Amino acid sequence: MLCSDGPAELTHEQRQQLSNWGVQLREEKIARLEYQDDKLTGIVFTNNEVLPRRGILLRPPSYQHSHLATKLGCKFGSNDIVQVDESKQTSIPGLYAVGDVSSPYSQIAVAVAIGTLAAVAINHTLTEENLVQLR
Ligand SMILES: Cc1cc2nc3c(=O)[nH]c(=O)nc-3n(C[C@H](O)[C@H](O)[C@H](O)COP(=O)(O)OP(=O)(O)OC[C@H]3O[C@@H](n4cnc5c(N)ncnc54)[C@H](O)[C@@H]3O)c2cc1C
């Protein structure tokens, strides 16, 4: 069962695929979740219909918790993510962004990997600057 909480932005092909997999699509708006003793019992649609359920998987929207990147004037890409180049530098020279703030994946392994790439890039830049000063 897939509940889209309003009209699902799916193509005809995607709808067909869900149907082929036996996944029912419910596009009604969701009013609330029902639970008893801290356990989920169902999904309540705005027409008051209750869909009994013991578990759900959510895809919550992500947004920037801190306004720091906005205040600093960073450019943003899609999904409210700070735009970075290959070296993880933001649109502001010398300012790097790593982890969830600049990645859509929300995975620890990805955040760590991006941090490592940024560290390598920063080290490279600082080394180059030192070499220029030594000349
Ligand atoms: C409920 C949940 C479950 C998850 N489960 C998994 C999982 O099973 N496996 C997995 O790989 N990933 C999981 N993730 C994603 C994972 O937690 C993130 O991808 C990872 O923590 C990103 O690391 P980060 O350093 O970018 O950000 P964060 O870990 O969010 O660290 C950012 C830090 O900055 C601090 N901060 C924010 N604003 C300011 C400010 N203005 N001043 C000072 N400090 C500030 C915050 O308090 C926080 O400590 C889950 C996330 C959530 C929310």
The ligand as a Gaussian input file, in Angstrom:
#p B3LYP/6-31G(d) Opt

LIG

0 1
 C       15.739000       9.498000      12.600000
 C       16.959000       9.331000      11.767000
 C       17.464000       8.063000      11.524000
 C       18.598000       7.905000      10.733000
 N       19.080000       6.634000      10.525000
 C       20.200000       6.474000       9.812000
 C       20.746000       5.157000       9.625000
 O       20.207000       4.163000      10.085000
 N       21.879000       5.050000       8.895000
 C       22.510000       6.135000       8.344000
 O       23.551000       5.958000       7.700000
 N       22.008000       7.381000       8.513000
 C       20.878000       7.572000       9.231000
 N       20.364000       8.831000       9.402000
 C       21.038000       9.962000       8.742000
 C       22.292000      10.380000       9.525000
 O       21.938000      10.651000      10.851000
 C       22.847000      11.632000       8.838000
 O       23.099000      11.369000       7.461000
 C       24.153000      12.098000       9.491000
 O       23.971000      12.288000      10.870000
 C       24.608000      13.389000       8.808000
 O       25.736000      13.884000       9.506000
 P       26.030000      15.418000       9.516000
 O       27.308000      15.562000      10.269000
 O       25.953000      15.968000       8.150000
 O       24.819000      16.107000      10.309000
 P       24.346000      15.904000      11.816000
 O       24.700000      14.537000      12.330000
 O       22.910000      16.313000      11.816000
 O       25.237000      16.936000      12.623000
 C       25.021000      18.327000      12.535000
 C       25.338000      18.907000      13.911000
 O       25.340000      20.325000      13.813000
 C       24.662000      20.838000      14.944000
 N       24.160000      22.177000      14.596000
 C       23.113000      22.511000      13.816000
 N       22.980000      23.841000      13.734000
 C       23.984000      24.360000      14.473000
 C       24.397000      25.703000      14.771000
 N       23.761000      26.768000      14.287000
 N       25.448000      25.851000      15.588000
 C       26.145000      24.790000      16.088000
 N       25.802000      23.507000      15.816000
 C       24.743000      23.301000      15.039000
 C       23.569000      19.845000      15.228000
 O       23.129000      19.942000      16.568000
 C       24.297000      18.532000      14.963000
 O       24.962000      18.040000      16.100000
 C       19.244000       9.037000      10.179000
 C       18.741000      10.317000      10.438000
 C       17.624000      10.460000      11.210000
 C       17.105000      11.855000      11.483000

